[in-house]
């Protein structure tokens, strides 16, 4: 049978591991580059911008 001390150490370890994984996940999520944001559209300007320049 598992003792109280072993259960306590297991709970602390699993809780700490969960918090580390949450921090690592959020770090990667914040620093991830989405495909839609990184693409630069090259082409004619919008009609309002080109009308102002003429």
N, C-alpha and C positions, 0 to 999 in steps of 0.2 A: 504494500500500500504506500501511497505517496504521503510524505510527512508535510506538516504545515510549513516548515522552512523551505522545502523543495517547491511546494506550490507557490509560496511567496516569491521565491527567486524566479520561477517560471513566469509568473504574472508580470513581474517587473521587467524581465527580459523581453517578453512578447509585447508589452506596452511600449517599451523603448524602441524596439524594432519597428513597430507600427508608426511611431512618430517620426523616426528617421525616414521611413519609406514615404510618408506623407510630404515631408520637407523636400526630399529628392524629386518626387513626382511634381510638386509645385514649381521647383526650380526648372525642370525641363519644360513644363507647360508654359511658363512665362517666357522662357528664352527660345521657344520653338518658333520657327518662321513658317507661317502658313503660305500655301501656294498662291492664294489670291492677293495677298498683300505685297509679295515680293516682285510680282510681274510688273513691268513698266510698259504701259501702252504707248506705242509710237504710231503716230498717224496725224490726220488733220485735227486742228483744234475745234472746239465746239463752236457752234454758229454765233453765240453771243460774244465770245472772245474774238472771233475773226471779224465780226461786224464792228466791234469797237476799234480794232486796229486799222480799219480802212478809212 
